[in-house]
Amino acid sequence: MKVDRLMAIIIMLLNRKKISARELAEHFEVSSRTIYRDMEALNMAGLPIISYQGNEGGFAIMENFKLDRQFFTPEEFSMLMISLQGLATAVDDTRVSSTIEKIKTIMPAKNKTQNRKKFPPLILNLQPWGQPAINSGKLQLLRQAIEQRRILSFSYTSVKGQTTDRQVEPLTLIIQGVIWYLFAYCLLRKDYRLFKISRIEQEKLGAFFKEREYDLQEFPWEKAWEDSPPVSIVLKFSKDVAMRVKENFPNYEISKNPDGSLLVSFSSSLGEWIYSLILSYGQFVEVLEPEFLRTDISQRLKKTINLYS
């Protein structure tokens, strides 16, 4: 639809200093002539668009242009508030609460009235049930190190219980599910690393550092989630834990046997988390494939039995 395309063009212009007609035409799969007509329509609607000529030319919106509150629909205002309030459950930061207050000042009166009279269609809470909030002092120190570009020293314990002293150039905080991570350049390993914040102790700020060049079009920490190459895993679960299986494996292939037991097939790296997940099911799960994982689980269970013998 033309209206949808015009709205998308406005967003792109607001997000960039300048964009060419050819780039817009390729993005929306229309002709350059159509884009020029769209720009003329936006100008007639009162949007202050500037046209630059030449090889480096393109379109831009005047720098002093501000969005009117009517630019956002009531539903979009609601989603903004839900997202920010969800973030506030995980981050104790005055800037988040300040942003929420600013959004409220431009929110239509209708939205404010509705928010007091009914539940929102979606509620985000990033704090796990029954777990204490993450140490806000630690989180604030990590954020300070990131924002001030200061080297961070700390003691880090691996999943195998090995502790090392690290010095890193911190880059960003990541929350994956309900777990917090620090992504940083590790001066010890001479490479980028992902650190689980719960394993960081005795953290201290150090000297300032110059940030290394990085291509932010990619998210390098995505590779860090994989502890090893993925392997095909097949698990057999008792029917007694059927609901828990469906909760823990919602996106994987689950088939039901005649006796009510469940087969779950999926590919995963073999990080320590997969062992913990399987063992948490106790006698209600059996590893069918691969054979080496079945052997590893068996050996771990024998060690557990020996503790109680």
Backbone as CSV, one residue per row, in Angstrom:
resi,resn,N_x,N_y,N_z,CA_x,CA_y,CA_z,C_x,C_y,C_z
1,MET,0.831,-1.197,0.000,0.000,0.000,0.000,0.872,1.255,0.000
2,LYS,0.395,2.298,-0.696,1.171,3.527,-0.784,1.336,4.183,0.587
3,VAL,0.272,4.169,1.396,0.344,4.805,2.722,1.394,4.120,3.580
4,ASP,1.423,2.786,3.534,2.426,2.050,4.307,3.835,2.399,3.833
5,ARG,3.991,2.530,2.510,5.314,2.868,1.970,5.731,4.275,2.397
6,LEU,4.799,5.208,2.367,5.106,6.578,2.784,5.523,6.635,4.249
7,MET,4.812,5.889,5.099,5.167,5.864,6.522,6.554,5.256,6.719
8,ALA,6.853,4.187,5.964,8.164,3.545,6.074,9.263,4.477,5.590
9,ILE,8.981,5.267,4.538,9.967,6.232,4.036,10.264,7.286,5.095
10,ILE,9.222,7.747,5.789,9.416,8.744,6.855,10.333,8.193,7.938
11,ILE,10.080,6.950,8.347,10.915,6.335,9.389,12.363,6.250,8.924
12,MET,12.583,5.829,7.674,13.944,5.712,7.155,14.638,7.068,7.101
13,LEU,13.893,8.104,6.710,14.476,9.445,6.652,14.832,9.959,8.047
14,LEU,14.010,9.623,9.015,14.282,10.056,10.387,15.486,9.329,10.976
15,ASN,15.707,8.103,10.530,16.802,7.302,11.075,18.135,7.547,10.381
16,ARG,18.100,8.217,9.229,19.332,8.452,8.482,19.471,9.934,8.132
17,LYS,20.721,10.364,7.964,20.933,11.757,7.583,20.528,11.999,6.139
18,LYS,20.775,10.988,5.295,20.462,11.143,3.881,20.312,9.766,3.249
19,ILE,19.400,9.655,2.261,19.197,8.382,1.575,18.839,8.670,0.120
20,SER,19.391,7.894,-0.796,19.205,8.161,-2.224,17.891,7.581,-2.731
21,ALA,17.422,8.133,-3.861,16.183,7.642,-4.475,16.363,6.205,-4.940
22,ARG,17.561,5.873,-5.454,17.797,4.515,-5.934,17.728,3.501,-4.793
23,GLU,18.309,3.862,-3.651,18.282,2.956,-2.501,16.846,2.729,-2.021
24,LEU,16.060,3.806,-1.998,14.657,3.673,-1.607,13.886,2.833,-2.620
25,ALA,14.155,3.046,-3.905,13.464,2.296,-4.957,13.777,0.803,-4.846
26,GLU,15.035,0.463,-4.591,15.426,-0.940,-4.453,14.803,-1.560,-3.207
27,HIS,14.757,-0.773,-2.130,14.206,-1.293,-0.871,12.717,-1.619,-1.008
28,PHE,11.970,-0.731,-1.657,10.511,-0.910,-1.766,10.092,-1.593,-3.071
29,GLU,11.104,-1.901,-3.916,10.849,-2.597,-5.174,9.870,-1.810,-6.061
30,VAL,10.160,-0.532,-6.185,9.387,0.335,-7.077,10.378,1.117,-7.936
31,SER,9.875,1.911,-8.867,10.751,2.709,-9.723,11.196,3.981,-9.004
32,SER,12.304,4.560,-9.481,12.775,5.828,-8.921,11.740,6.928,-9.134
33,ARG,11.015,6.856,-10.261,9.972,7.839,-10.528,8.892,7.796,-9.449
34,THR,8.561,6.576,-8.988,7.568,6.429,-7.915,8.063,7.069,-6.635
35,ILE,9.358,6.892,-6.337,9.933,7.484,-5.126,9.859,9.007,-5.196
36,TYR,10.162,9.586,-6.373,10.078,11.045,-6.510,8.643,11.530,-6.308
37,ARG,7.675,10.755,-6.779,6.269,11.123,-6.558,5.925,11.037,-5.072
38,ASP,6.461,10.012,-4.405,6.231,9.873,-2.962,6.796,11.070,-2.205
39,MET,7.986,11.511,-2.599,8.610,12.646,-1.927,7.792,13.919,-2.136
40,GLU,7.262,14.061,-3.323,6.420,15.223,-3.603,5.161,15.190,-2.744
41,ALA,4.591,13.980,-2.564,3.390,13.841,-1.734,3.704,14.168,-0.278
42,LEU,4.867,13.743,0.202,5.249,14.024,1.591,5.487,15.519,1.785
43,ASN,6.089,16.165,0.789,6.296,17.613,0.872,4.969,18.353,0.933
44,MET,4.023,17.934,0.121,2.701,18.567,0.102,1.967,18.341,1.422
45,ALA,2.322,17.239,2.120,1.691,16.953,3.410,2.336,17.741,4.543
46,GLY,3.388,18.527,4.214,4.009,19.371,5.230,5.297,18.829,5.812
47,LEU,5.795,17.711,5.289,7.050,17.167,5.799,8.214,17.906,5.141
48,PRO,9.090,18.532,5.925,10.180,19.347,5.352,11.321,18.486,4.793
49,ILE,11.172,18.026,3.561,12.173,17.168,2.929,13.098,18.017,2.061
50,ILE,14.391,17.763,2.189,15.403,18.467,1.392,15.950,17.497,0.354
51,SER,16.137,17.987,-0.875,16.681,17.168,-1.951,18.087,17.642,-2.287
52,TYR,19.050,16.714,-2.301,20.437,17.022,-2.650,20.746,16.440,-4.028
53,GLN,21.379,17.217,-4.885,21.682,16.788,-6.239,23.089,16.190,-6.321
54,GLY,23.379,15.511,-7.445,24.718,14.988,-7.689,24.869,13.527,-7.296
55,ASN,26.115,13.005,-7.486,26.404,11.604,-7.187,26.199,11.264,-5.714
56,GLU,26.450,12.249,-4.863,26.303,12.032,-3.418,24.959,12.566,-2.926
57,GLY,24.046,12.755,-3.854,22.769,13.352,-3.484,21.810,12.371,-2.839
58,GLY,20.601,12.883,-2.601,19.594,12.059,-1.956,18.562,12.927,-1.269
59,PHE,17.826,12.331,-0.373,16.785,13.044,0.364,17.093,13.035,1.858
60,ALA,16.647,14.083,2.536,16.829,14.183,3.984,15.704,15.024,4.564
61,ILE,15.514,14.905,5.876,14.540,15.728,6.591,15.293,16.816,7.349
62,MET,14.752,18.021,7.353,15.396,19.129,8.074,15.702,18.714,9.510
63,GLU,16.886,19.097,9.985,17.374,18.650,11.292,16.454,19.056,12.434
64,ASN,15.826,20.194,12.347,15.003,20.695,13.460,13.586,20.122,13.463
65,PHE,13.299,19.228,12.514,11.949,18.655,12.448,11.690,17.761,13.645
66,LYS,10.509,17.894,14.238,10.115,17.075,15.386,8.811,16.358,15.086
67,LEU,8.698,15.146,15.611,7.476,14.374,15.426,6.376,14.867,16.348
68,ASP,5.196,14.972,15.819,4.035,15.272,16.649,3.586,14.004,17.358
69,ARG,2.982,14.142,18.500,2.533,12.957,19.234,1.550,12.109,18.424
70,GLN,0.833,12.733,17.471,-0.129,11.977,16.677,0.562,11.030,15.692
71,PHE,1.886,11.152,15.565,2.614,10.251,14.672,2.482,8.808,15.155
72,PHE,2.407,8.611,16.478,2.265,7.271,17.055,0.793,6.962,17.291
73,THR,0.400,5.747,16.975,-0.962,5.306,17.260,-1.064,4.955,18.741
74,PRO,-2.277,4.889,19.305,-2.429,4.476,20.711,-1.797,3.122,20.982
75,GLU,-1.895,2.204,20.011,-1.302,0.878,20.194,0.224,0.952,20.252
76,GLU,0.807,1.834,19.446,2.269,1.983,19.456,2.747,2.622,20.751
77,PHE,1.978,3.582,21.278,2.312,4.149,22.582,2.292,3.061,23.653
78,SER,1.281,2.191,23.590,1.170,1.105,24.565,2.372,0.183,24.499
79,MET,2.809,-0.157,23.268,3.954,-1.049,23.117,5.237,-0.407,23.631
80,LEU,5.381,0.910,23.415,6.537,1.626,23.954,6.578,1.524,25.477
81,MET,5.431,1.772,26.108,5.358,1.729,27.564,5.603,0.318,28.088
82,ILE,5.019,-0.685,27.433,5.204,-2.074,27.865,6.684,-2.454,27.795
83,SER,7.362,-2.064,26.713,8.779,-2.392,26.545,9.634,-1.724,27.614
84,LEU,9.371,-0.449,27.856,10.155,0.280,28.856,9.893,-0.226,30.268
85,GLN,8.639,-0.516,30.574,8.316,-1.031,31.903,8.909,-2.416,32.108
86,GLY,8.968,-3.220,31.034,9.616,-4.519,31.117,11.103,-4.370,31.386
87,LEU,11.728,-3.398,30.715,13.150,-3.140,30.938,13.395,-2.689,32.374
88,ALA,12.471,-1.919,32.913,12.622,-1.412,34.283,12.606,-2.538,35.315
89,THR,11.992,-3.695,34.987,11.992,-4.825,35.927,13.359,-5.471,36.033
90,ALA,14.222,-5.237,35.022,15.540,-5.872,35.016,16.676,-4.883,35.258
91,VAL,16.439,-3.610,34.978,17.499,-2.610,35.094,17.068,-1.511,36.057
92,ASP,17.837,-1.344,37.104,17.566,-0.282,38.074,18.312,0.965,37.615
93,ASP,17.700,1.729,36.743,18.372,2.869,36.128,17.399,4.039,36.084
94,THR,17.831,5.174,36.590,16.970,6.359,36.614,16.640,6.834,35.194
95,ARG,17.526,6.510,34.228,17.269,6.939,32.857,16.069,6.205,32.263
96,VAL,15.864,4.964,32.684,14.710,4.221,32.188,13.430,4.839,32.735
97,SER,13.401,5.097,34.041,12.211,5.696,34.648,11.980,7.103,34.105
98,SER,13.063,7.824,33.813,12.929,9.164,33.246,12.322,9.101,31.844
99,THR,12.741,8.107,31.066,12.199,7.936,29.713,10.707,7.606,29.772
100,ILE,10.331,6.767,30.733,8.920,6.423,30.908,8.101,7.675,31.196
101,GLU,8.607,8.529,32.062,7.896,9.764,32.391,7.771,10.668,31.170
102,LYS,8.816,10.730,30.337,8.767,11.561,29.140,7.735,11.042,28.147
103,ILE,7.675,9.716,28.010,6.679,9.125,27.111,5.273,9.460,27.600
104,LYS,5.082,9.438,28.913,3.764,9.750,29.471,3.328,11.169,29.150
105,THR,4.295,12.095,29.076,3.931,13.495,28.829,3.393,13.711,27.414
106,ILE,3.796,12.886,26.457,3.300,13.056,25.085,2.229,12.023,24.738
107,MET,1.909,11.155,25.681,0.896,10.134,25.432,-0.489,10.758,25.417
108,PRO,-1.325,10.384,24.442,-2.691,10.929,24.393,-3.461,10.623,25.669
109,ALA,-4.353,11.523,26.048,-5.132,11.353,27.276,-5.928,10.053,27.253
110,LYS,-6.375,9.643,26.060,-7.147,8.404,25.930,-6.341,7.210,26.416
111,ASN,-5.055,7.179,26.059,-4.191,6.078,26.499,-4.060,6.046,28.015
112,LYS,-3.866,7.221,28.614,-3.684,7.286,30.067,-4.924,6.778,30.792
113,THR,-6.100,7.156,30.281,-7.354,6.717,30.903,-7.536,5.217,30.771
114,GLN,-7.259,4.671,29.582,-7.401,3.236,29.358,-6.444,2.435,30.223
115,ASN,-5.215,2.954,30.406,-4.226,2.240,31.207,-4.665,2.070,32.652
116,ARG,-5.517,2.975,33.126,-5.974,2.895,34.519,-7.185,1.975,34.669
117,LYS,-7.832,1.632,33.555,-9.102,0.914,33.650,-9.039,-0.540,33.217
118,LYS,-7.979,-0.940,32.527,-7.927,-2.335,32.084,-6.480,-2.808,31.991
119,PHE,-6.329,-4.139,31.962,-5.004,-4.718,31.840,-4.459,-4.480,30.429
120,PRO,-3.144,-4.273,30.302,-2.561,-4.139,28.958,-2.598,-5.490,28.253
121,PRO,-2.554,-5.498,26.914,-2.615,-6.763,26.180,-1.371,-7.625,26.378
122,LEU,-0.294,-7.009,26.866,0.954,-7.731,27.071,1.677,-7.147,28.273
123,ILE,2.225,-8.028,29.116,3.017,-7.577,30.261,4.395,-8.228,30.166
124,LEU,5.445,-7.397,30.236,6.810,-7.906,30.195,7.436,-7.792,31.576
125,ASN,7.956,-8.901,32.088,8.689,-8.884,33.349,9.919,-9.758,33.173
126,LEU,11.105,-9.146,33.178,12.342,-9.867,32.922,12.963,-10.440,34.180
127,GLN,12.254,-10.336,35.297,12.764,-10.861,36.558,12.219,-12.271,36.781
128,PRO,13.085,-13.300,36.918,12.603,-14.677,37.100,11.799,-14.847,38.381
129,TRP,10.820,-15.760,38.356,10.018,-16.061,39.541,10.916,-16.590,40.659
130,GLY,10.707,-16.071,41.858,11.374,-16.617,43.035,12.856,-16.358,43.120
131,GLN,13.393,-15.503,42.243,14.822,-15.229,42.265,15.054,-13.769,42.628
132,PRO,16.113,-13.507,43.415,16.406,-12.112,43.762,16.886,-11.349,42.544
133,ALA,16.711,-10.051,42.578,17.155,-9.221,41.463,18.672,-9.249,41.373
134,ILE,19.183,-9.061,40.155,20.617,-9.027,39.970,21.204,-7.879,40.779
135,ASN,22.417,-8.089,41.287,23.089,-7.074,42.088,23.167,-5.767,41.307
136,SER,22.355,-4.779,41.718,22.295,-3.522,40.973,23.623,-2.770,41.043
137,GLY,24.359,-2.925,42.151,25.656,-2.264,42.279,26.638,-2.785,41.250
138,LYS,26.645,-4.106,41.055,27.532,-4.711,40.056,27.146,-4.248,38.657
139,LEU,25.846,-4.255,38.376,25.364,-3.861,37.057,25.714,-2.406,36.763
140,GLN,25.550,-1.540,37.757,25.858,-0.126,37.570,27.348,0.080,37.298
141,LEU,28.204,-0.705,37.989,29.646,-0.580,37.785,30.020,-1.026,36.374
142,LEU,29.411,-2.103,35.904,29.687,-2.587,34.555,29.245,-1.560,33.510
143,ARG,28.077,-0.962,33.728,27.586,0.054,32.793,28.494,1.281,32.809
144,GLN,28.991,1.626,33.970,29.906,2.757,34.076,31.182,2.488,33.282
145,ALA,31.680,1.257,33.393,32.893,0.884,32.661,32.660,0.955,31.159
146,ILE,31.472,0.530,30.708,31.149,0.549,29.278,31.028,1.981,28.775
147,GLU,30.290,2.809,29.500,30.026,4.175,29.050,31.270,5.056,29.107
148,GLN,32.133,4.825,30.091,33.338,5.633,30.234,34.530,5.044,29.499
149,ARG,34.328,3.864,28.876,35.409,3.169,28.161,36.615,2.957,29.084
150,ARG,36.350,2.238,30.185,37.413,1.963,31.144,37.628,0.462,31.257
151,ILE,38.882,0.084,31.361,39.225,-1.334,31.504,38.640,-1.854,32.811
152,LEU,38.086,-3.057,32.745,37.452,-3.672,33.903,38.260,-4.888,34.320
153,SER,38.628,-4.933,35.603,39.340,-6.091,36.156,38.386,-6.873,37.034
154,PHE,38.436,-8.204,36.942,37.587,-9.022,37.802,38.094,-10.461,37.853
155,SER,37.550,-11.182,38.786,37.826,-12.603,38.925,36.674,-13.356,38.271
156,TYR,37.005,-14.297,37.377,35.951,-15.000,36.644,36.072,-16.506,36.824
157,THR,34.946,-17.133,37.149,34.906,-18.579,37.377,34.156,-19.255,36.242
158,SER,34.798,-20.223,35.580,34.182,-20.932,34.467,33.174,-21.938,34.991
159,VAL,32.425,-22.548,34.075,31.426,-23.535,34.459,32.080,-24.757,35.103
160,LYS,33.376,-24.978,34.821,34.098,-26.106,35.409,34.731,-25.763,36.750
161,GLY,34.481,-24.525,37.219,34.993,-24.133,38.535,36.386,-23.559,38.522
162,GLN,36.946,-23.306,37.339,38.291,-22.746,37.248,38.210,-21.217,37.285
163,THR,38.988,-20.605,38.172,38.950,-19.155,38.362,40.192,-18.502,37.783
164,THR,39.994,-17.448,37.012,41.103,-16.695,36.432,40.874,-15.211,36.660
165,ASP,41.957,-14.459,36.707,41.882,-13.006,36.811,41.851,-12.427,35.397
166,ARG,40.884,-11.575,35.128,40.717,-11.023,33.791,40.789,-9.507,33.802
167,GLN,41.269,-8.980,32.701,41.181,-7.559,32.394,40.541,-7.461,31.019
168,VAL,39.466,-6.694,30.922,38.727,-6.631,29.659,38.401,-5.199,29.290
169,GLU,38.154,-5.016,27.993,37.616,-3.760,27.487,36.119,-3.993,27.271
170,PRO,35.264,-3.570,28.203,33.828,-3.871,28.123,33.131,-3.114,27.008
171,LEU,32.237,-3.804,26.291,31.558,-3.196,25.158,30.053,-3.059,25.342
172,THR,29.405,-4.105,25.857,27.950,-4.020,26.013,27.452,-5.089,26.973
173,LEU,26.272,-4.834,27.544,25.581,-5.814,28.380,24.490,-6.466,27.553
174,ILE,24.307,-7.757,27.751,23.298,-8.508,27.006,22.451,-9.286,27.995
175,ILE,21.140,-9.265,27.800,20.265,-10.125,28.581,19.642,-11.116,27.616
176,GLN,19.951,-12.388,27.804,19.451,-13.464,26.953,18.518,-14.316,27.805
177,GLY,17.219,-14.238,27.501,16.258,-14.912,28.378,16.197,-14.148,29.683
178,VAL,16.690,-14.755,30.758,16.742,-14.075,32.058,18.175,-14.008,32.580
179,ILE,19.143,-14.283,31.715,20.542,-14.336,32.134,21.296,-13.149,31.539
180,TRP,22.086,-12.489,32.389,22.862,-11.325,31.982,24.274,-11.732,31.590
181,TYR,24.781,-11.088,30.526,26.142,-11.333,30.061,26.847,-9.998,29.810
182,LEU,28.173,-10.037,29.884,29.012,-8.912,29.492,29.809,-9.338,28.272
183,PHE,29.708,-8.553,27.198,30.506,-8.818,26.010,31.672,-7.850,26.025
184,ALA,32.908,-8.374,25.898,34.094,-7.537,26.053,35.273,-8.136,25.303
185,TYR,36.279,-7.295,25.096,37.540,-7.787,24.542,38.428,-8.177,25.710
186,CYS,38.794,-9.454,25.765,39.590,-9.964,26.884,41.076,-9.792,26.582
187,LEU,41.776,-9.059,27.430,43.208,-8.819,27.238,44.030,-10.069,27.531
188,LEU,43.475,-10.991,28.309,44.175,-12.240,28.607,44.126,-13.190,27.415
189,ARG,42.916,-13.344,26.822,42.738,-14.268,25.697,43.001,-13.621,24.342
190,LYS,43.192,-12.292,24.322,43.426,-11.559,23.078,42.304,-11.783,22.064
191,ASP,41.084,-11.775,22.560,39.928,-12.006,21.689,38.669,-11.519,22.394
192,TYR,37.564,-11.438,21.639,36.294,-11.036,22.213,35.670,-12.223,22.946
193,ARG,35.091,-11.961,24.100,34.536,-13.014,24.936,33.195,-12.578,25.536
194,LEU,32.404,-13.584,25.882,31.116,-13.367,26.530,31.243,-13.882,27.961
195,PHE,30.962,-13.017,28.943,31.106,-13.381,30.354,29.746,-13.373,31.044
196,LYS,29.446,-14.452,31.740,28.213,-14.520,32.503,28.395,-13.659,33.762
197,ILE,27.511,-12.690,33.958,27.703,-11.732,35.038,27.669,-12.393,36.417
198,SER,26.884,-13.459,36.561,26.813,-14.135,37.864,28.148,-14.770,38.257
199,ARG,29.058,-14.938,37.303,30.363,-15.545,37.590,31.463,-14.510,37.749
200,ILE,31.100,-13.235,37.624,32.063,-12.146,37.783,32.104,-11.714,39.243
201,GLU,33.301,-11.627,39.801,33.469,-11.188,41.195,34.660,-10.245,41.303
202,GLN,34.672,-9.467,42.384,35.771,-8.553,42.696,36.069,-7.605,41.522
203,GLU,35.003,-7.067,40.928,35.155,-6.202,39.764,35.673,-4.818,40.168
204,LYS,36.602,-4.275,39.364,37.193,-2.959,39.637,37.411,-2.204,38.331
205,LEU,37.233,-0.879,38.395,37.474,-0.032,37.234,38.954,0.276,37.118
206,GLY,39.435,0.354,35.858,40.836,0.655,35.613,40.997,1.850,34.699
207,ALA,42.066,1.841,33.914,42.397,2.956,33.037,41.421,3.049,31.864
208,PHE,41.439,4.192,31.196,40.600,4.387,30.019,41.226,3.664,28.826
209,PHE,40.385,3.259,27.880,40.901,2.588,26.685,40.227,3.166,25.450
210,LYS,40.895,3.009,24.318,40.343,3.447,23.036,39.646,2.261,22.396
211,GLU,38.369,2.438,22.082,37.596,1.318,21.549,38.109,0.890,20.183
212,ARG,38.181,-0.414,19.986,38.631,-0.974,18.720,37.536,-0.822,17.675
213,GLU,37.936,-0.790,16.422,36.959,-0.690,15.344,36.199,-2.001,15.237
214,TYR,34.890,-1.868,15.035,34.078,-3.071,14.949,32.916,-2.850,14.005
215,ASP,32.525,-3.898,13.276,31.388,-3.823,12.371,30.119,-4.152,13.148
216,LEU,29.368,-3.116,13.512,28.190,-3.321,14.339,26.999,-3.859,13.557
217,GLN,27.183,-4.097,12.242,26.104,-4.739,11.495,25.979,-6.206,11.892
218,GLU,27.027,-6.737,12.509,27.012,-8.118,12.963,27.030,-8.131,14.484
219,PHE,26.501,-9.196,15.059,26.520,-9.355,16.499,27.430,-10.525,16.825
220,PRO,28.703,-10.251,17.114,29.684,-11.327,17.295,29.390,-12.255,18.453
221,TRP,28.616,-11.781,19.435,28.337,-12.650,20.575,27.403,-13.797,20.227
222,GLU,26.715,-13.693,19.068,25.831,-14.788,18.671,26.615,-16.098,18.567
223,LYS,27.863,-16.019,18.065,28.680,-17.214,17.924,29.071,-17.771,19.289
224,ALA,29.124,-16.897,20.284,29.566,-17.338,21.610,28.537,-18.210,22.304
225,TRP,27.252,-18.147,21.843,26.252,-19.005,22.484,26.573,-20.477,22.225
226,GLU,27.249,-20.729,21.099,27.545,-22.109,20.738,28.872,-22.506,21.376
227,ASP,28.818,-23.402,22.372,30.033,-23.858,23.038,30.788,-24.878,22.199
228,SER,30.108,-25.553,21.288,30.719,-26.563,20.425,29.815,-26.734,19.211
229,PRO,30.317,-27.398,18.148,29.473,-27.613,16.962,28.196,-28.354,17.341
230,PRO,27.056,-27.998,16.772,25.798,-28.660,17.126,25.775,-30.129,16.724
231,VAL,25.124,-30.939,17.535,24.956,-32.363,17.257,23.470,-32.691,17.348
232,SER,23.059,-33.766,16.694,21.665,-34.203,16.731,21.415,-35.006,17.998
233,ILE,20.380,-34.619,18.742,20.072,-35.245,20.028,18.642,-35.773,19.996
234,VAL,18.443,-36.968,20.528,17.108,-37.544,20.654,16.914,-37.961,22.108
235,LEU,15.875,-37.427,22.749,15.574,-37.730,24.142,14.192,-38.370,24.251
236,LYS,14.073,-39.302,25.178,12.785,-39.954,25.437,12.342,-39.582,26.847
237,PHE,11.151,-38.993,26.954,10.639,-38.529,28.239,9.419,-39.336,28.663
238,SER,9.282,-39.510,29.962,8.098,-40.163,30.517,6.888,-39.249,30.342
239,LYS,5.709,-39.857,30.210,4.478,-39.072,30.078,4.194,-38.243,31.330
240,ASP,4.840,-38.604,32.461,4.623,-37.875,33.726,5.163,-36.445,33.670
241,VAL,6.084,-36.174,32.727,6.657,-34.819,32.640,6.304,-34.175,31.294
242,ALA,5.210,-34.607,30.704,4.828,-34.137,29.371,4.695,-32.612,29.298
243,MET,4.014,-32.016,30.283,3.810,-30.572,30.236,5.119,-29.808,30.370
244,ARG,6.010,-30.303,31.221,7.302,-29.636,31.391,8.131,-29.738,30.107
245,VAL,8.047,-30.884,29.431,8.767,-31.072,28.178,8.280,-30.059,27.145
246,LYS,6.969,-29.881,27.051,6.412,-28.942,26.087,6.817,-27.497,26.401
247,GLU,7.027,-27.214,27.687,7.454,-25.870,28.083,8.933,-25.642,27.772
248,ASN,9.760,-26.683,27.997,11.201,-26.545,27.790,11.625,-26.703,26.339
249,PHE,10.816,-27.364,25.536,11.167,-27.599,24.133,10.028,-27.143,23.204
250,PRO,9.597,-25.890,23.315,8.430,-25.439,22.542,8.658,-25.372,21.042
251,ASN,9.914,-25.205,20.621,10.193,-25.014,19.202,10.827,-26.227,18.544
252,TYR,10.834,-27.351,19.246,11.470,-28.547,18.710,10.428,-29.597,18.333
253,GLU,10.882,-30.557,17.551,10.004,-31.638,17.105,9.715,-32.597,18.259
254,ILE,8.440,-32.751,18.611,8.026,-33.655,19.686,7.019,-34.649,19.120
255,SER,7.292,-35.931,19.311,6.358,-36.970,18.864,5.947,-37.826,20.060
256,LYS,4.749,-38.393,19.969,4.198,-39.161,21.083,4.177,-40.651,20.743
257,ASN,4.696,-41.472,21.657,4.691,-42.924,21.494,3.361,-43.512,21.962
258,PRO,3.037,-44.743,21.552,1.782,-45.387,21.985,1.617,-45.455,23.501
259,ASP,2.739,-45.580,24.244,2.643,-45.675,25.706,2.542,-44.300,26.377
260,GLY,2.505,-43.231,25.586,2.375,-41.882,26.141,3.690,-41.156,26.334
261,SER,4.800,-41.862,26.224,6.109,-41.216,26.358,6.353,-40.304,25.155
262,LEU,7.279,-39.363,25.315,7.539,-38.363,24.274,8.957,-38.487,23.741
263,LEU,9.116,-38.311,22.453,10.422,-38.255,21.812,10.673,-36.830,21.355
264,VAL,11.821,-36.283,21.755,12.190,-34.927,21.358,13.472,-34.992,20.544
265,SER,13.437,-34.480,19.327,14.605,-34.475,18.446,15.001,-33.030,18.162
266,PHE,16.277,-32.721,18.336,16.753,-31.362,18.081,18.262,-31.368,17.916
267,SER,18.804,-30.258,17.433,20.250,-30.069,17.303,20.687,-29.007,18.301
268,SER,21.810,-29.253,18.956,22.287,-28.303,19.964,23.778,-28.488,20.181
269,SER,24.433,-27.391,20.620,25.807,-27.516,21.070,25.791,-28.226,22.424
270,LEU,26.907,-28.846,22.766,26.950,-29.617,24.017,27.625,-28.819,25.124
271,GLY,27.053,-27.661,25.436,27.540,-26.893,26.569,27.065,-27.533,27.860
272,GLU,27.584,-27.041,28.969,27.227,-27.610,30.261,25.727,-27.502,30.527
273,TRP,25.088,-26.528,29.915,23.664,-26.311,30.151,22.818,-27.493,29.691
274,ILE,23.233,-28.156,28.597,22.434,-29.270,28.099,22.504,-30.458,29.043
275,TYR,23.685,-30.663,29.668,23.817,-31.734,30.661,22.937,-31.435,31.872
276,SER,22.963,-30.172,32.313,22.152,-29.788,33.471,20.668,-29.969,33.190
277,LEU,20.258,-29.608,31.968,18.855,-29.741,31.601,18.421,-31.200,31.601
278,ILE,19.213,-32.072,30.997,18.866,-33.494,30.938,18.831,-34.105,32.328
279,LEU,19.848,-33.815,33.134,19.920,-34.396,34.474,18.803,-33.891,35.378
280,SER,18.276,-32.700,35.077,17.205,-32.158,35.925,15.920,-32.977,35.816
281,TYR,15.803,-33.794,34.775,14.620,-34.637,34.611,14.746,-35.972,35.350
282,GLY,15.926,-36.256,35.917,16.090,-37.476,36.709,15.698,-38.734,35.966
283,GLN,14.862,-39.557,36.614,14.460,-40.847,36.037,13.414,-40.724,34.944
284,PHE,13.016,-39.489,34.632,11.959,-39.306,33.637,12.482,-39.069,32.221
285,VAL,13.802,-39.187,32.009,14.362,-38.967,30.675,15.423,-40.023,30.367
286,GLU,15.517,-40.387,29.102,16.553,-41.300,28.630,17.144,-40.727,27.349
287,VAL,18.481,-40.663,27.281,19.160,-40.196,26.078,19.250,-41.361,25.095
288,LEU,18.660,-41.192,23.919,18.720,-42.241,22.891,19.867,-41.999,21.910
289,GLU,20.090,-40.765,21.571,21.176,-40.398,20.659,21.722,-39.024,21.068
290,PRO,23.036,-38.807,20.832,24.068,-39.719,20.345,24.566,-40.640,21.457
291,GLU,25.265,-41.649,21.094,25.715,-42.644,22.058,26.694,-42.063,23.076
292,PHE,27.581,-41.164,22.624,28.569,-40.615,23.562,27.906,-39.744,24.624
293,LEU,26.809,-39.050,24.266,26.088,-38.246,25.255,25.401,-39.164,26.257
294,ARG,24.856,-40.262,25.767,24.233,-41.262,26.643,25.263,-41.780,27.657
295,THR,26.484,-42.046,27.177,27.558,-42.533,28.060,27.950,-41.467,29.073
296,ASP,28.073,-40.209,28.616,28.446,-39.113,29.525,27.421,-38.960,30.648
297,ILE,26.127,-38.992,30.297,25.076,-38.854,31.301,25.125,-40.021,32.282
298,SER,25.360,-41.221,31.762,25.451,-42.405,32.621,26.583,-42.272,33.631
299,GLN,27.722,-41.787,33.177,28.873,-41.625,34.065,28.609,-40.566,35.136
300,ARG,27.948,-39.509,34.753,27.629,-38.461,35.728,26.643,-38.976,36.777
301,LEU,25.700,-39.776,36.352,24.736,-40.341,37.296,25.421,-41.296,38.269
302,LYS,26.387,-42.065,37.777,27.120,-42.993,38.656,27.896,-42.225,39.719
303,LYS,28.498,-41.092,39.319,29.218,-40.279,40.297,28.269,-39.722,41.353
304,THR,27.064,-39.347,40.923,26.066,-38.846,41.872,25.662,-39.944,42.848
305,ILE,25.457,-41.141,42.328,25.087,-42.287,43.196,26.181,-42.554,44.215
306,ASN,27.427,-42.454,43.764,28.565,-42.710,44.676,28.591,-41.728,45.839
307,LEU,28.099,-40.498,45.606,28.062,-39.518,46.677,27.135,-39.952,47.811
308,TYR,26.096,-40.720,47.493,25.099,-41.123,48.464,25.264,-42.576,48.918
309,SER,26.297,-43.251,48.412,26.512,-44.646,48.798,27.205,-44.733,50.134
